[in-house]
Amino acid sequence: MLKSMTGFGRSEIVTDECKISVEMKSVNHRYLDLGIKMPKKFNYFEAAIRNLLKGYIQRGKVDLFISYEDYTEGNVSLRYNRQLAAEYMQAFKEMAEQFGIENDVKVSALSRCPEVLTMEQEPEDEDKMWKVLETALREAAERFVETRKAEGENLKADLLGKLDSMTELVSYVEERSPKVIAEYREKLESKVKELLESASVEESRILTEVTIFADKICVDEETVRLRSHIESTRAELMAGGSIGRKLDFIAQEMNREANTILSKANDLEISDRAIALKTEIEKVREQIQNIE
């Protein structure tokens, strides 16, 4: 299926511990340019996030936004350093014996000694966190791809219509070209007879001039290649997939053939059709820039 490079997707996962929101949007780009904005605690997952999204996206400038809300009570715990407390008590005892004073240290006083009681951050369960984040990413990516497919179908319909119009223009050029040669011969014979009046005109000389003229304006090769490029584009559109780069190359070739037809044209009507062809090809190229 054909996909546009313009898309949008959003997902939100809520658990007892957190809420993770993922939002994706994209515009045209020659390659895959993935920009990620997320909390620092997710930096560890950046490589995994990029690898996951490459399975859904081949081209485009994609902006990914991840937000996180923590519903836990701070994820901290109290730590009691038994060994350090024992060292403090031993020091107090030695001080009391050395100076002959009473050792009146109580638990409340000991707890205020540096590093006896500390608050420590509970380590994150990375596997659990990634599982939730991955679910949100996949949901957002799938919705993102769906919007790209819907836009891609619109592009496909528009491009197929333009290809039909181009085919009609090529058919006209093919039909008109022999008439131009016949008209040239008729004009040539008339002009020669007018100049020579009653003198006879050599048929071979007329045929030679007409042949030279026909060779100069012949666009048979160009129209055949142009038809081939149009049909190739049509076939690629029907097949779908990541065909943007290939179609862009074919469009360049079509433009080259149209330029040649215009340069060879010695007839106003063919020139008009060649210009119309170039206009349609340019429209096709603009639309192709939106295809993944």
Secondary structure, 3 states (H helix, E strand, C coil): CECECCEEEEEEEECCCEEEEEEEEEECCCCEEEEEECCHHHHHHHHHHHHHHHCCCCCEEEEEEEEEEECCCCCEEEEECHHHHHHHHHHHHHHHHHHCCCCCCCHHHHHCCCCCEEEEECCCCHHHHHHHHHHHHHHHHHHHHHHHHHHHHHHHHHHHHHHHHHHHHHHHHHHHHHHHHHHHHHHHHHHHHHHHCCCCCCHHHHHHHHHHHHHHHCCHHHHHHHHHHHHHHHHHHHHCECCHHHHHHHHHHHHHHHHHHHHHCCCHHHHHHHHHHHHHHHHHHHHHCCEC
